[in-house]
Structure formats: C-alpha cells, structure tokens
Amino acid sequence: MKVLGILGSPRIGGNSDILLEQALAGAKDAGAEVEKIVLSKKKIAGCLDCGKCNDTGVCAIKDDMLEIHKKILEADVVIHSVPVYFWAMTSQMKAYLDRWCAFFDAQWRVHKAYRPKMKVKRIGLITLCGDPNVFTADPIVHSFKNTCQFAGLNLLEVVQASAGAKGEIANNEAVKKRAYDLGRKSVK
Ligand SMILES: Cc1cc2nc3c(=O)[nH]c(=O)nc-3n(C[C@H](O)[C@H](O)[C@H](O)COP(=O)(O)O)c2cc1C
C-alpha cells in the first residue's frame, strides 16, 4: 500500500506541510509506505495542450512531472495539501494538476492502460486559508471534486483549516487529528 503526499505550498514547515505530515503519519501508522513530494522543489511547467499525450499517455514536456505521473499511477492514495492564494490554489498545485492531462486520451477518457490503476485510486485533499472561514478554500475543493469525478477517482473526506502565520496550525489539535485520521482511514 503506497500513499503519496503532494505539498502545494512553497512554505516548508508551514501549515499545509504540518497537516500533510499528520496525514502521512496516520497512513504510516496504518501500515502504508509513504512518500512526500514538495512541488515547489520540482520543475513543473504548465500544460501546453500540445495533444501529444492523447495518443501516447506520456507528456511531451520533459520535466519532473514525468516522474510524478509514474508515482501517482503507482500510489494507492494521493493526498494533496495546499493553501489558498488569491481565492484559488497555488500556482505550483495548478501546474501539477493541469499536467494530469497526460492521463486522458483525445476524448477526455482516462487512457485505457491507466484505467485499472486509476479507478481504485483514492484522493485526499487538505486546504488552508488565512481567512477564519475555512470555506474560502472551496474553489480548490470544487476543482479537485470535479477532477476526481471526471477521472472516476474516489475523493476522500476533505479537511479544511484556517491559519495565517507559518506553523500556526500546529496549535490546532482538532484539525491535526482530522488530517491524521484522513491518512489513517485512507489505508485499506
Ligand atoms: C500570495 C498569497 C495569497 C494569499 N491569498 C489568500 C486568500 O485569497 N485568501 C485567504 O484566506 N488566504 C490567503 N493567503 C493566506 C494563506 O492561505 C495562509 O497564510 C496559509 O496558512 C498558508 O499556508 P502555508 O503555511 O501552508 O503556506 C495568501 C497567502 C499568500 C502568500
């Protein structure tokens, strides 16, 4: 059982990172092999809509996303943690998500070769925002919910939290437990 954590914040040790670590700790305690990818440390260009992946299932842009595509396909669970930047997901997370294009064919169906792996995959999402209203991050939830529905992926319970200063979320035991439980329960 493999659980992949995707950090969409460039702030290492920040709020999204702390909650992602909680989720990965939960998954590890449940017996999973875990790995974390920090998107801001990777070279991930935006999708060019060149269409080459429509036939091949392999992205034509030769950057770090090629390796991440493989890791997503291999993982049983992929847990994302990302803050709101100007009422949307961070640019790092958006570039990553747009590159999911490679999983689809010209009819926007998941490539046949990927279907067995994709349909059993579970997706986790943790959102952060500075606004005390956690639902300010709903545009991110909307994006992931629709993407998962479109790709036939199972979206697990979404954890939404509010914090501003770096590491502030460490004081919020309730949401840390929710993130831990997300990771633990994602392992079946
Ligand atoms: C460029 C930028 C834009 C932001 N835009 C918003 C926003 O639109 N709404 C909001 O509630 N918080 C916003 N924030 C605050 C972050 O979402 C908040 O500080 C969050 O805890 C950061 O998570 P991190 O520690 O994982 O990086 C913004 C922060 C930055 C740096």
The ligand as an ORCA input file, in Angstrom:
! r2SCAN-3c Opt
* xyz 0 1
  C       0.289     35.120     -2.223
  C      -0.673     34.766     -1.120
  C      -2.032     34.895     -1.361
  C      -2.950     34.539     -0.374
  N      -4.279     34.650     -0.655
  C      -5.191     34.294      0.286
  C      -6.600     34.379      0.008
  O      -7.038     34.759     -1.079
  N      -7.477     34.021      0.984
  C      -7.048     33.588      2.208
  O      -7.882     33.270      3.060
  N      -5.714     33.466      2.493
  C      -4.776     33.812      1.564
  N      -3.434     33.692      1.841
  C      -3.009     33.149      3.158
  C      -2.599     31.693      3.138
  O      -3.593     30.884      2.545
  C      -2.345     31.216      4.584
  O      -1.329     32.000      5.168
  C      -1.976     29.749      4.683
  O      -1.936     29.357      6.028
  C      -0.624     29.473      4.049
  O      -0.363     28.088      4.157
  P       1.129     27.516      4.220
  O       1.680     27.863      5.577
  O       0.963     26.058      4.024
  O       1.884     28.148      3.105
  C      -2.484     34.053      0.887
  C      -1.107     33.953      1.116
  C      -0.207     34.300      0.128
  C       1.274     34.163      0.393
*
